Amino acid sequence: ARHVGTVVHHWLQCIADDAMRGWDSRRVDALRPLFARELERRGIQRSRSKDAAGLVADALKNALGDERGRWLLGPHPEARSEHRLRLRGRDGVRSYVIDRLFRDAGGERWIVDFKTSRHEGGGLEQFLDEQRTRYEPQLNVYAAAFDKARLGLYFPLLRGWREWSR
């Protein structure tokens, strides 16, 4: 799951860097062999890499096919993907990576974390709420580096979204 997440994050960054130009389901499907090779290089067994590459493709296609996903990956002022941030705290200097950072059309800053979690069965809304509770402290740390920010978690495999303000 960790390796799938790493590959998904890389390709979401590529899509965002391209402002989604030229990205569609067909292009993602054509990249499946490349996803499989990337996963194998990260230690996924060849016998499992095809299925794992399918998860990568599903996540990317979901983001491209979802209105929220397109908004997150599309062009924005001050947009950055995989933005590195160093913050000084009680424990010294720590480094963080913000998956997506941008200002929306209204000028609000957004800090978004992509999560490639899967959820089988019912209770999806409860699961997403639990994930927000789990990751809220992490995103609040990121937001502390800025005066004001809106925070969000996006789950491309689930087309799930949670947002809040800090």
N, C-alpha and C positions, 0 to 999 in steps of 0.2 A: 504494500500500500504506500509506503514511504517513497519508493522509487517511482511509482506511478505519479504520485504528487509532484515529485521533482520534475519529471518530464512535462507534466501538464503545466506547471508554473513557467517552465522555459518557453513553451509554445504559446501560452497566453501572453507572455511578454512580447514574443515575436509578432503576434497578431495586433497587440496594442501599439507596438512600435510602428507597424505598418498602417495604423489607424483603420484597420480591418480591410484596407484596399486589397482586392484580389483573394480574399478569404471566403470560402464557402465549403459546404459539405463535400463536394467533389475533390477539392484540393486536400482537405483533411484526410479523406479516404485514400488518396494517392500517397499520402505520407505514412501510412500504416507500417510498411516495411522499415522505414527509418525509425519510427517509434520503437518497433521491436528491437532493432539493433541498439538503440540508445538504452533500452531497458536491459538487454543482455550485457552491455558494457558495465552496467551498474550492478550486475550479479543475478539478474533474473534468469532462470534456466530457460534454454531455448524452447523446451516443451511447454513452458508457461508464458513465453514472451508474446505469442500471438494474442492470447486472451487479454494480457495486460495492455498490449497495444490497442486492443479494442476499447478498453476503458479510457485510455488517453483520447482516442478518437471520439468516443461518446461525450466526454467532458468538453472537448473543444467544439464539437458540433452543437451540443446543448447551449453553450455560451453564445455561439454565433446565431443560433436559432431563437434565442430568448431575448425579449426586449430589454430586460435588465442587464443581461450579459453584453449585449451590443452597446448599451449606454456606458457600461463600465470600461469596455475596451476601446470605445470610440475616441475621437479626438476631443481634447479638453485643454483649456489654458493650464499651463504649468504641470502638465501630465508627466508622470514618471512611473516606470515599472521597475520592480525590484530595487527600490530606492534605499540606499544604505544610509544609516543614521547612527551616530555615536552620541550617547547621553551619559552625563555624569550623574551618579546617584550615590546613595549611602554606601554602596558596595564598590564604588569606583566607577570607571568608565566601562560602559557596556555597548556592544554593537548590535544593531537590529537591522532587519530588512523589511521594508514596507512593500507589500505586493503591488499595490496600486495607490498612487497619490495624485490628486488633481483638484482643480477648482471647477465647479459646475457653471452653467450659464448664468446663474444668479450670483456667482462669486463665492459660494460656500466651498470651503476646503473639505475634501473627502479623503479618508484613509480606509482602504478596503483590504481585507485579508481573504485570499482564496483558500477554500478548504475542499479537499477531494474526498471527504468522508462519504461513505455509502450508508444507506439505511434500508433495510429490508422490512417489509411488512407495514403495519399500520403505525399510527402515532407520529407521522412525519412532523407535524407542527410542534408537538411536544419535544421531539428530538432536536429541531432547530432552536427552540427556546433554550434547551439544555446546553447546546453548543454555544449560544450567545453568552450564557452565564459562565461557561467554561473559559471562553476566550476574551471576555470583556476586560479583565485586568490587563491582558497583553496589549490590546488595542488602546486602552487608556494610557498605558506607558508611552506608546507612540504619540498619542495626542498631546501628551504633556509637553512635547517639543514645540507645539504650535499654540497660538493664542486661543483659537477656537477651531473645532473640527467636527464634522459628522463622521460617524464610524459605521462600517458595514462589514458583514460576513457574506460572501457569495459561495455557494456550493454548486459548481457547474454540473456535477453528476446528478444532482437532485433538482436543479433549477431553483434552489432555495435561497432565500435572502432574509437577513435580519439587519436592522439599522437602529442607531441611537445617536444622541448628541452628547458631546462632552464640553 
